[in-house]
């Protein structure tokens, strides 16, 4: 006698991962379609189309899972959030950086989802997504390298021999002589500077084209926040006689016609805030100099406050889709 197949419900972690994946893919997919339409460079177009193909496949698979689990498919975003007739807002080069950042974000999110999932089919799904995110990041980076667009982190000298830290001054950063940065600290400072430079360029385009004055002001505030973070990180690098990465402001055109809806733009900014907080949190854990750690703590506070204001704008405009949530037992128990 065949055993009856026992259906295992999705855990909160698995449901959260699937819901977030759907929202992220639905927000990225129409942007990739717009990029594919306006891009000029054929090599970059191939990278965009590869990423678009994967995104489209992911959306279909996620919808199938939601239907199978009898869970309502999120509203998310669609082609209605794109003006395909809008003139070019970003250069081909910036589009390539945008794709690479999608791959980097996917590696982090899919890796986390894989590690938090228990059900075999969900683990298989996110293992597959993790590999594809790495492929997107890798192919974008390869094109950047071939075109001389990839900016490598600084090189540092190779030591003659391994050594042990012997003094507590290794942690010092407030007073007295500061030690130079460790390789980990350099890598993370460079990453956070680059991420904010890319985010700042995206926000410049959004600020030029947003329909709402409130949203334009919010995006300008985000530009100023990114500038402040980049300046703080640049100073740390220069103290160790290290160069700071380039910026991408010139990769934004002077168009004031919005290719994206206000709702979609704000969602992408909220996603950047979340990624930024995660990156800085990881950087904080690997920074032993007290002054560097203190700067990261301030950045997290500033980004958190900015993100909270963004959520308030989304709620006010009824753009904030409710994520999966535990049942409010207290509310259910109340009787009129």
LUMKOL-589239 format. One record per residue (C-alpha): residue number from 1; residue in one letter; y, z, x. Coordinates in pm, 1 decimal. Layout:
<nodes>
+------+------+----------+----------+----------+
! resi ! resn !       py !       pz !       px !
+------+------+----------+----------+----------+
!  NUM !    A !        Y !        Z !        X !
...
+------+------+----------+----------+----------+
</nodes>
This chain:
<nodes>
+------+------+----------+----------+----------+
! resi ! resn !       py !       pz !       px !
+------+------+----------+----------+----------+
!    1 !    X !      0.0 !      0.0 !      0.0 !
!    2 !    X !    337.0 !   -102.3 !    141.8 !
!    3 !    X !    585.5 !    169.0 !    206.2 !
!    4 !    X !    898.5 !    157.0 !     -4.8 !
!    5 !    X !   1199.8 !     83.5 !    208.8 !
!    6 !    X !   1430.0 !    383.3 !    212.4 !
!    7 !    X !   1797.9 !    292.6 !    204.6 !
!    8 !    X !   2006.2 !    505.9 !    437.2 !
!    9 !    X !   2367.6 !    547.6 !    326.3 !
!   10 !    X !   2653.9 !    480.1 !    563.4 !
!   11 !    X !   2791.4 !    785.7 !    739.9 !
!   12 !    X !   3163.8 !    857.4 !    732.5 !
!   13 !    X !   3187.1 !    733.1 !   1093.8 !
!   14 !    X !   3012.5 !    405.6 !   1010.8 !
!   15 !    X !   3219.7 !    351.7 !    697.3 !
!   16 !    X !   3541.8 !    425.1 !    885.6 !
!   17 !    X !   3447.9 !    177.1 !   1158.4 !
!   18 !    X !   3360.3 !    -99.2 !    911.2 !
!   19 !    X !   3675.4 !    -44.2 !    704.3 !
!   20 !    X !   3897.1 !    -44.2 !   1013.5 !
!   21 !    X !   3723.4 !   -353.7 !   1149.6 !
!   22 !    X !   3784.1 !   -539.0 !    824.5 !
!   23 !    X !   4152.0 !   -444.6 !    813.3 !
!   24 !    X !   4202.1 !   -541.2 !   1177.6 !
!   25 !    X !   4021.4 !   -874.3 !   1143.1 !
!   26 !    X !   4200.8 !   -963.1 !    818.9 !
!   27 !    X !   4534.5 !   -894.6 !    991.5 !
!   28 !    X !   4444.3 !  -1093.3 !   1304.1 !
!   29 !    X !   4280.0 !  -1391.5 !   1134.4 !
!   30 !    X !   4589.9 !  -1545.9 !    967.5 !
!   31 !    X !   4794.7 !  -1489.4 !   1285.2 !
!   32 !    X !   4531.9 !  -1677.3 !   1486.1 !
!   33 !    X !   4544.0 !  -1961.9 !   1232.5 !
!   34 !    X !   4921.8 !  -1982.8 !   1276.4 !
!   35 !    X !   4887.5 !  -1977.5 !   1656.2 !
!   36 !    X !   4623.0 !  -2251.7 !   1641.8 !
!   37 !    X !   4860.4 !  -2470.1 !   1438.3 !
!   38 !    X !   5163.0 !  -2439.3 !   1667.7 !
!   39 !    X !   5009.8 !  -2403.4 !   2016.4 !
!   40 !    X !   5069.3 !  -2697.1 !   2251.0 !
!   41 !    X !   4855.1 !  -2623.8 !   2556.7 !
!   42 !    X !   4500.4 !  -2750.2 !   2487.7 !
!   43 !    X !   4332.0 !  -2496.3 !   2716.0 !
!   44 !    X !   4506.1 !  -2207.7 !   2542.6 !
!   45 !    X !   4427.3 !  -2362.3 !   2205.1 !
!   46 !    X !   4056.2 !  -2347.3 !   2291.0 !
!   47 !    X !   4088.7 !  -1973.4 !   2360.2 !
!   48 !    X !   4274.5 !  -1920.7 !   2029.8 !
!   49 !    X !   4014.9 !  -2118.8 !   1834.6 !
!   50 !    X !   3729.2 !  -1928.2 !   1998.9 !
!   51 !    X !   3890.3 !  -1600.1 !   1895.5 !
!   52 !    X !   3961.1 !  -1738.6 !   1545.8 !
!   53 !    X !   3598.0 !  -1845.7 !   1505.0 !
!   54 !    X !   3473.7 !  -1497.3 !   1595.2 !
!   55 !    X !   3726.9 !  -1332.4 !   1364.0 !
!   56 !    X !   3623.3 !  -1554.4 !   1070.6 !
!   57 !    X !   3255.6 !  -1478.3 !   1132.6 !
!   58 !    X !   3328.6 !  -1105.1 !   1147.8 !
!   59 !    X !   3514.0 !  -1109.4 !    815.3 !
!   60 !    X !   3222.9 !  -1281.1 !    641.1 !
!   61 !    X !   2969.1 !  -1036.8 !    785.7 !
!   62 !    X !   3179.5 !   -733.4 !    695.3 !
!   63 !    X !   3220.5 !   -858.8 !    337.3 !
!   64 !    X !   2842.4 !   -897.4 !    310.7 !
!   65 !    X !   2792.3 !   -539.1 !    427.0 !
!   66 !    X !   3048.1 !   -401.2 !    180.4 !
!   67 !    X !   2883.7 !   -593.9 !   -104.0 !
!   68 !    X !   2538.7 !   -473.0 !     -2.0 !
!   69 !    X !   2663.0 !   -112.5 !      6.2 !
!   70 !    X !   2845.6 !   -150.6 !   -327.8 !
!   71 !    X !   3170.3 !    -54.1 !   -155.9 !
!   72 !    X !   3492.3 !   -227.1 !   -269.0 !
!   73 !    X !   3615.4 !   -485.1 !    -20.3 !
!   74 !    X !   3954.6 !   -379.3 !    121.2 !
!   75 !    X !   4260.8 !   -579.0 !     17.2 !
!   76 !    X !   4372.8 !   -636.2 !    375.5 !
!   77 !    X !   4563.2 !   -957.1 !    451.5 !
!   78 !    X !   4525.4 !  -1330.0 !    390.3 !
!   79 !    X !   4687.5 !  -1666.9 !    456.3 !
!   80 !    X !   4950.7 !  -1567.6 !    198.3 !
!   81 !    X !   5096.8 !  -1339.0 !    467.9 !
!   82 !    X !   5169.9 !  -1641.4 !    688.8 !
!   83 !    X !   5437.9 !  -1909.2 !    665.9 !
!   84 !    X !   5261.5 !  -2198.0 !    837.3 !
!   85 !    X !   5579.6 !  -2406.6 !    821.9 !
!   86 !    X !   5778.0 !  -2155.6 !   1028.4 !
!   87 !    X !   5893.0 !  -2282.4 !   1368.0 !
!   88 !    X !   5747.9 !  -2146.2 !   1688.5 !
!   89 !    X !   5837.3 !  -1779.2 !   1745.7 !
!   90 !    X !   5630.0 !  -1714.4 !   2061.1 !
!   91 !    X !   5540.4 !  -1930.2 !   2360.1 !
!   92 !    X !   5189.1 !  -2050.0 !   2440.1 !
!   93 !    X !   5181.9 !  -1800.9 !   2727.0 !
!   94 !    X !   5254.4 !  -1508.3 !   2497.7 !
!   95 !    X !   4987.9 !  -1624.3 !   2253.2 !
!   96 !    X !   4737.8 !  -1610.3 !   2538.4 !
!   97 !    X !   4842.9 !  -1253.9 !   2620.5 !
!   98 !    X !   4813.4 !  -1166.8 !   2250.8 !
!   99 !    X !   4454.4 !  -1295.7 !   2246.8 !
!  100 !    X !   4366.1 !  -1099.0 !   2558.6 !
!  101 !    X !   4506.5 !   -784.0 !   2398.7 !
!  102 !    X !   4292.7 !   -849.1 !   2090.0 !
!  103 !    X !   3989.2 !   -859.6 !   2317.6 !
!  104 !    X !   4091.2 !   -539.3 !   2497.1 !
!  105 !    X !   4146.3 !   -358.2 !   2166.4 !
!  106 !    X !   3813.5 !   -486.5 !   2038.0 !
!  107 !    X !   3627.5 !   -357.0 !   2342.8 !
!  108 !    X !   3769.5 !     -8.6 !   2284.9 !
!  109 !    X !   3723.5 !     -2.1 !   1906.1 !
!  110 !    X !   3380.0 !   -166.3 !   1897.6 !
!  111 !    X !   3253.1 !     49.7 !   2181.7 !
!  112 !    X !   3361.7 !    361.3 !   1994.7 !
!  113 !    X !   3208.2 !    234.5 !   1669.3 !
!  114 !    X !   2880.0 !    157.8 !   1845.1 !
!  115 !    X !   2859.8 !    504.2 !   2000.5 !
!  116 !    X !   2937.7 !    677.6 !   1668.6 !
!  117 !    X !   2693.7 !    475.8 !   1455.5 !
!  118 !    X !   2339.7 !    589.7 !   1373.0 !
!  119 !    X !   2202.9 !    319.1 !   1143.3 !
!  120 !    X !   2021.4 !     47.4 !   1336.2 !
!  121 !    X !   2189.3 !   -245.9 !   1162.4 !
!  122 !    X !   2537.1 !   -102.8 !   1222.9 !
!  123 !    X !   2455.8 !    -30.3 !   1586.6 !
!  124 !    X !   2333.3 !   -387.7 !   1626.9 !
!  125 !    X !   2646.7 !   -517.8 !   1459.5 !
!  126 !    X !   2883.7 !   -330.9 !   1688.7 !
!  127 !    X !   2681.0 !   -405.9 !   1998.5 !
!  128 !    X !   2721.9 !   -773.8 !   1905.6 !
!  129 !    X !   3093.4 !   -727.9 !   1833.4 !
!  130 !    X !   3141.0 !   -544.7 !   2164.4 !
!  131 !    X !   2989.2 !   -834.9 !   2357.4 !
!  132 !    X !   3207.0 !  -1085.1 !   2170.1 !
!  133 !    X !   3523.3 !   -879.3 !   2227.9 !
!  134 !    X !   3442.3 !   -878.8 !   2600.0 !
!  135 !    X !   3392.8 !  -1256.1 !   2584.2 !
!  136 !    X !   3734.0 !  -1305.0 !   2418.6 !
!  137 !    X !   3904.2 !  -1084.5 !   2677.5 !
!  138 !    X !   3720.4 !  -1255.2 !   2962.6 !
!  139 !    X !   3788.7 !  -1613.7 !   2857.7 !
!  140 !    X !   4158.1 !  -1533.3 !   2800.7 !
!  141 !    X !   4181.6 !  -1365.8 !   3141.0 !
!  142 !    X !   4007.4 !  -1661.2 !   3307.6 !
!  143 !    X !   4264.7 !  -1903.6 !   3165.6 !
!  144 !    X !   4546.0 !  -1669.4 !   3270.2 !
!  145 !    X !   4408.0 !  -1662.0 !   3625.1 !
!  146 !    X !   4368.8 !  -2039.8 !   3637.6 !
!  147 !    X !   4730.9 !  -2086.2 !   3527.3 !
!  148 !    X !   4870.6 !  -1817.3 !   3756.8 !
!  149 !    X !   4971.8 !  -1602.5 !   3458.0 !
!  150 !    X !   4757.0 !  -1296.1 !   3523.5 !
!  151 !    X !   4951.4 !  -1020.4 !   3697.6 !
!  152 !    X !   4715.2 !   -809.0 !   3905.5 !
!  153 !    X !   4772.7 !   -436.3 !   3949.5 !
!  154 !    X !   4903.3 !   -338.6 !   4297.0 !
!  155 !    X !   4673.7 !   -329.4 !   4596.2 !
!  156 !    X !   4647.4 !    -10.5 !   4800.7 !
!  157 !    X !   4528.3 !     51.0 !   5154.9 !
!  158 !    X !   4160.8 !    122.0 !   5225.0 !
!  159 !    X !   4110.1 !    470.0 !   5380.9 !
!  160 !    X !   3924.4 !    510.4 !   5712.8 !
!  161 !    X !   3690.0 !    773.8 !   5570.8 !
!  162 !    X !   3632.6 !    989.5 !   5259.2 !
!  163 !    X !   3835.9 !   1309.1 !   5242.6 !
!  164 !    X !   3856.2 !   1632.3 !   5042.3 !
!  165 !    X !   4170.3 !   1770.9 !   4877.7 !
!  166 !    X !   4254.9 !   2096.3 !   5055.5 !
!  167 !    X !   4582.3 !   2210.1 !   4896.1 !
!  168 !    X !   4699.8 !   2287.4 !   4542.4 !
!  169 !    X !   5005.4 !   2073.3 !   4615.6 !
!  170 !    X !   4788.0 !   1778.5 !   4510.2 !
!  171 !    X !   4878.8 !   1876.3 !   4153.3 !
!  172 !    X !   5247.3 !   1930.5 !   4221.0 !
!  173 !    X !   5509.5 !   1700.8 !   4077.4 !
!  174 !    X !   5807.8 !   1913.0 !   3978.9 !
!  175 !    X !   5941.4 !   2049.4 !   4305.8 !
!  176 !    X !   5888.3 !   1981.5 !   4673.7 !
!  177 !    X !   5727.9 !   1676.5 !   4824.5 !
!  178 !    X !   5527.0 !   1471.7 !   4575.6 !
!  179 !    X !   5206.3 !   1307.8 !   4686.9 !
!  180 !    X !   5167.0 !    935.7 !   4629.1 !
!  181 !    X !   4979.2 !    816.4 !   4323.0 !
!  182 !    X !   4600.3 !    794.9 !   4308.9 !
!  183 !    X !   4432.4 !    462.5 !   4227.5 !
!  184 !    X !   4347.5 !    590.6 !   3877.1 !
!  185 !    X !   4707.7 !    694.6 !   3815.2 !
!  186 !    X !   4838.3 !    357.9 !   3939.8 !
!  187 !    X !   4594.0 !    162.3 !   3722.7 !
!  188 !    X !   4686.1 !    353.8 !   3407.8 !
!  189 !    X !   5062.1 !    346.5 !   3472.3 !
!  190 !    X !   5036.2 !    -27.3 !   3526.4 !
!  191 !    X !   4828.1 !    -72.7 !   3210.1 !
!  192 !    X !   5069.0 !    129.8 !   2995.0 !
!  193 !    X !   5371.4 !    -53.0 !   3137.1 !
!  194 !    X !   5209.0 !   -391.5 !   3069.2 !
!  195 !    X !   5103.5 !   -292.7 !   2717.2 !
!  196 !    X !   5456.6 !   -179.5 !   2633.2 !
!  197 !    X !   5604.0 !   -497.9 !   2781.0 !
!  198 !    X !   5376.9 !   -706.7 !   2558.5 !
!  199 !    X !   5449.0 !   -486.9 !   2257.2 !
!  200 !    X !   5822.4 !   -509.2 !   2321.3 !
!  201 !    X !   5810.1 !   -889.6 !   2319.3 !
!  202 !    X !   5616.2 !   -885.2 !   1991.8 !
!  203 !    X !   5873.4 !   -648.6 !   1839.6 !
!  204 !    X !   6163.8 !   -869.2 !   1952.2 !
!  205 !    X !   6017.5 !  -1155.0 !   1749.1 !
!  206 !    X !   5955.7 !   -925.6 !   1452.7 !
!  207 !    X !   6309.9 !   -783.0 !   1465.1 !
!  208 !    X !   6453.4 !  -1136.1 !   1460.0 !
!  209 !    X !   6256.9 !  -1244.5 !   1156.4 !
!  210 !    X !   6183.8 !   -943.7 !    931.5 !
!  211 !    X !   6322.4 !   -981.8 !    580.1 !
!  212 !    X !   6395.6 !   -613.0 !    524.1 !
!  213 !    X !   6692.5 !   -449.5 !    700.3 !
!  214 !    X !   6499.7 !   -121.4 !    711.1 !
!  215 !    X !   6214.7 !   -295.9 !    887.1 !
!  216 !    X !   6444.2 !   -475.4 !   1131.6 !
!  217 !    X !   6595.9 !   -139.5 !   1224.4 !
!  218 !    X !   6248.3 !      8.5 !   1264.8 !
!  219 !    X !   6145.0 !   -274.3 !   1497.1 !
!  220 !    X !   6463.9 !   -238.6 !   1703.2 !
!  221 !    X !   6385.2 !    130.6 !   1738.7 !
!  222 !    X !   6039.2 !     31.8 !   1862.9 !
!  223 !    X !   6197.9 !   -199.8 !   2120.1 !
!  224 !    X !   6413.6 !     86.5 !   2246.6 !
!  225 !    X !   6110.2 !    316.4 !   2263.4 !
!  226 !    X !   5915.0 !     58.8 !   2464.3 !
!  227 !    X !   6211.7 !     17.8 !   2701.0 !
!  228 !    X !   6227.3 !    393.8 !   2753.8 !
!  229 !    X !   5854.7 !    418.1 !   2829.0 !
!  230 !    X !   5865.2 !    121.5 !   3066.9 !
!  231 !    X !   6163.6 !    268.2 !   3255.1 !
!  232 !    X !   5989.7 !    603.0 !   3291.2 !
!  233 !    X !   5675.9 !    437.1 !   3427.9 !
!  234 !    X !   5875.5 !    204.9 !   3655.2 !
!  235 !    X !   6041.2 !    503.7 !   3822.5 !
!  236 !    X !   5702.8 !    663.1 !   3896.8 !
!  237 !    X !   5576.2 !    340.9 !   4054.3 !
!  238 !    X !   5888.0 !    293.1 !   4265.3 !
!  239 !    X !   5859.6 !    647.3 !   4403.4 !
!  240 !    X !   5530.4 !    538.1 !   4557.6 !
!  241 !    X !   5686.6 !    207.6 !   4672.9 !
!  242 !    X !   5482.0 !     11.9 !   4421.9 !
!  243 !    X !   5608.8 !   -285.6 !   4218.0 !
!  244 !    X !   5634.8 !   -269.6 !   3839.2 !
!  245 !    X !   5484.9 !   -547.1 !   3620.8 !
!  246 !    X !   5694.1 !   -828.6 !   3477.1 !
!  247 !    X !   5816.6 !   -837.6 !   3117.1 !
!  248 !    X !   5767.9 !  -1108.3 !   2854.0 !
!  249 !    X !   6097.2 !  -1107.2 !   2663.5 !
!  250 !    X !   6165.2 !  -1472.1 !   2756.8 !
!  251 !    X !   5843.1 !  -1578.2 !   2582.9 !
!  252 !    X !   6014.1 !  -1521.3 !   2244.4 !
!  253 !    X !   6214.5 !  -1809.4 !   2096.1 !
!  254 !    X !   6546.6 !  -1777.4 !   1911.4 !
!  255 !    X !   6390.9 !  -1855.7 !   1571.3 !
!  256 !    X !   6493.8 !  -1631.7 !   1281.2 !
!  257 !    X !   6241.9 !  -1779.6 !   1034.6 !
!  258 !    X !   5957.5 !  -1537.6 !    968.2 !
!  259 !    X !   5605.7 !  -1675.8 !   1022.5 !
!  260 !    X !   5458.3 !  -1340.9 !    911.6 !
!  261 !    X !   5512.9 !  -1121.1 !    606.0 !
!  262 !    X !   5693.4 !   -789.3 !    653.8 !
!  263 !    X !   5374.8 !   -609.1 !    554.8 !
!  264 !    X !   5168.7 !   -791.7 !    818.7 !
!  265 !    X !   5426.1 !   -733.2 !   1092.1 !
!  266 !    X !   5442.4 !   -362.3 !   1021.6 !
!  267 !    X !   5062.1 !   -337.9 !   1021.6 !
!  268 !    X !   5047.9 !   -495.1 !   1367.2 !
!  269 !    X !   5311.0 !   -252.7 !   1493.6 !
!  270 !    X !   5112.8 !     38.3 !   1349.2 !
!  271 !    X !   4803.6 !    -92.9 !   1527.8 !
!  272 !    X !   4997.2 !   -108.7 !   1855.0 !
!  273 !    X !   5107.1 !    251.9 !   1802.8 !
!  274 !    X !   4747.0 !    361.0 !   1760.6 !
!  275 !    X !   4631.4 !    169.6 !   2066.6 !
!  276 !    X !   4924.0 !    307.7 !   2268.1 !
!  277 !    X !   4844.7 !    666.0 !   2173.0 !
!  278 !    X !   4479.4 !    615.6 !   2265.7 !
!  279 !    X !   4564.1 !    458.7 !   2601.3 !
!  280 !    X !   4816.3 !    724.9 !   2693.6 !
!  281 !    X !   4575.1 !    999.9 !   2593.1 !
!  282 !    X !   4315.9 !    853.6 !   2828.2 !
!  283 !    X !   4576.1 !    816.2 !   3102.0 !
!  284 !    X !   4681.0 !   1178.5 !   3058.8 !
!  285 !    X !   4322.9 !   1292.7 !   3120.8 !
!  286 !    X !   4314.0 !   1109.5 !   3455.4 !
!  287 !    X !   4659.4 !   1208.7 !   3583.0 !
!  288 !    X !   4659.9 !   1516.6 !   3806.7 !
!  289 !    X !   5026.4 !   1514.7 !   3903.5 !
!  290 !    X !   5206.4 !   1749.6 !   3666.2 !
!  291 !    X !   5520.2 !   1538.9 !   3632.9 !
!  292 !    X !   5317.3 !   1230.2 !   3537.8 !
!  293 !    X !   5119.2 !   1430.2 !   3280.0 !
!  294 !    X !   5443.1 !   1567.5 !   3134.4 !
!  295 !    X !   5583.0 !   1215.0 !   3095.9 !
!  296 !    X !   5268.9 !   1107.8 !   2910.8 !
!  297 !    X !   5294.2 !   1405.8 !   2676.0 !
!  298 !    X !   5652.9 !   1310.6 !   2589.5 !
!  299 !    X !   5549.1 !    949.5 !   2527.9 !
!  300 !    X !   5274.1 !   1062.4 !   2291.2 !
!  301 !    X !   5522.1 !   1274.5 !   2096.2 !
!  302 !    X !   5775.4 !    989.6 !   2072.2 !
!  303 !    X !   5515.6 !    729.9 !   1969.8 !
!  304 !    X !   5368.3 !    972.7 !   1715.2 !
!  305 !    X !   5704.5 !   1027.7 !   1548.5 !
!  306 !    X !   5773.8 !    653.1 !   1545.9 !
!  307 !    X !   5430.5 !    583.7 !   1396.5 !
!  308 !    X !   5484.0 !    845.3 !   1125.5 !
!  309 !    X !   5807.8 !    676.0 !   1019.6 !
!  310 !    X !   5621.7 !    344.7 !   1005.5 !
!  311 !    X !   5358.8 !    493.7 !    773.9 !
!  312 !    X !   5635.5 !    628.2 !    549.1 !
!  313 !    X !   5782.3 !    276.5 !    521.6 !
!  314 !    X !   5438.5 !    138.6 !    435.0 !
!  315 !    X !   5383.9 !    402.9 !    166.4 !
!  316 !    X !   5729.3 !    348.0 !     18.1 !
!  317 !    X !   5662.3 !    -25.7 !    -13.1 !
!  318 !    X !   5306.9 !     30.7 !   -144.0 !
!  319 !    X !   5162.5 !   -146.1 !    161.8 !
!  320 !    X !   4949.1 !    145.2 !    283.3 !
!  321 !    X !   4592.3 !     84.5 !    173.1 !
!  322 !    X !   4397.1 !    406.8 !    128.3 !
!  323 !    X !   4121.6 !    439.2 !    390.5 !
!  324 !    X !   3777.7 !    581.1 !    307.0 !
!  325 !    X !   3829.7 !    946.2 !    215.2 !
!  326 !    X !   3626.1 !   1254.4 !    125.8 !
!  327 !    X !   3620.9 !   1358.9 !   -241.4 !
!  328 !    X !   3898.1 !   1601.4 !   -329.6 !
!  329 !    X !   3681.1 !   1870.8 !   -491.3 !
!  330 !    X !   3975.4 !   2101.6 !   -550.0 !
!  331 !    X !   4158.1 !   1834.2 !   -748.4 !
!  332 !    X !   3844.7 !   1755.1 !   -951.6 !
!  333 !    X !   3804.0 !   2119.7 !  -1044.2 !
!  334 !    X !   4153.4 !   2140.2 !  -1193.4 !
!  335 !    X !   4169.8 !   2106.7 !  -1568.7 !
!  336 !    X !   4478.2 !   2026.4 !  -1771.6 !
+------+------+----------+----------+----------+
</nodes>
